[in-house]
Structure formats: structure tokens, C-alpha cells
Amino acid sequence: MKTIVRKTVDVGISDMKIIHVPEMLISYALGSCVGICIIDKIAQIAGMVHILLPYNKNADKDIFKYADTGIPEMVRQMERLGGLKTRMTAKIAGGAKMFDIKGSTTIGSIGDRNVEAAKETLKELKIKLIAEDVGKNYGRTIIFDSISGDLMIKSFGKEIKVI
């Protein structure tokens, strides 16, 4: 029996990676951040971007920090590798409300705003969002499988979830 060695590629905060089958992507400790995973099974490529904030209002060069600039750039790079937007599907996870902040501040709702911006950007790009695990009050580590398209979600004190 032949053993297949599957490389796992780390995606840090404000980072993006694209892989080919049979590799996997992993991002650790998503709190209010959101992990956006996109796959084109025909082209056999998958990408993940770990966004920290919803919008790049000040033309920051760190484009993968933001949903509105990081997701489109990942899609552009996937297209350069043979991917087609019409075949791409997305899954997202994260966007938790990690802290209960009293008062009129919007800091506590950054997870919600990150999720909203990710969904809005995917809709603008006409990429179908097929699954999500967002919100709540706990962090997530996510592993994206480029073969099956499964997104495995690990959270402290919770059962492993696959979407």
C-alpha cells in the first residue's frame, strides 16, 4: 500500500497561501479574524486568507490584512494558476466576539464586521459561499483539505466540526 505524504502549509494572520492537491492549509487561533477558504476542484488548487479587519480604508500595503483587498487578490492569484471564478466555492470560519466590551465602542463587534465584509466581497466576486462556522465567543483553528474541500474546525472544549 502506498502512503501519501500530505504537506500542511501554515497561514498566519494577515497572510494568504495557495496550494495544489494533495496539500492542506492550516490557520491557528482565529478569534475575531476570519479565515476565507476557496477551492477550484477542477484546477486542483485551494487558497486561504486570514483577515484581521474588514476594509482597507487607508490603502495599506498589507492587503491580506483586509477582507476587501485580500480576498480579491487571492482569487486573482488562483486565476493565474488556472482557476476559474465560475468553478470556485468558498467556506469561511471565525469572526467570534472574543471580548464583551461595554460602552459605545465598535471594537467588540469586529468579528461580525469581518464576517459581513468577507461575505460581501465573495458576493461581489460572484463566488458561492457554501458553508460557514462564524460568530459565537470562542476561537477556532481551521484546516482546509485541497482534495475533499472539507474545512475542519477545532475549538477548545468543543467537538471537531467539518463543514
Secondary structure, DSSP 8 states (H G I E B T S, - for coil): -------EEE--TTEEEEEETT-EEEEEEESSSEEEEEEETTTTEEEEEEESBS--TT--S-GGGBHHHHHHHHHHHHHHTT--GGG-EEEEEE--------SS-SGGGHHHHHHHHHHHHHHHTT-EEEEEEE-TT--EEEEEETTT--EEEE-TTS--EE-
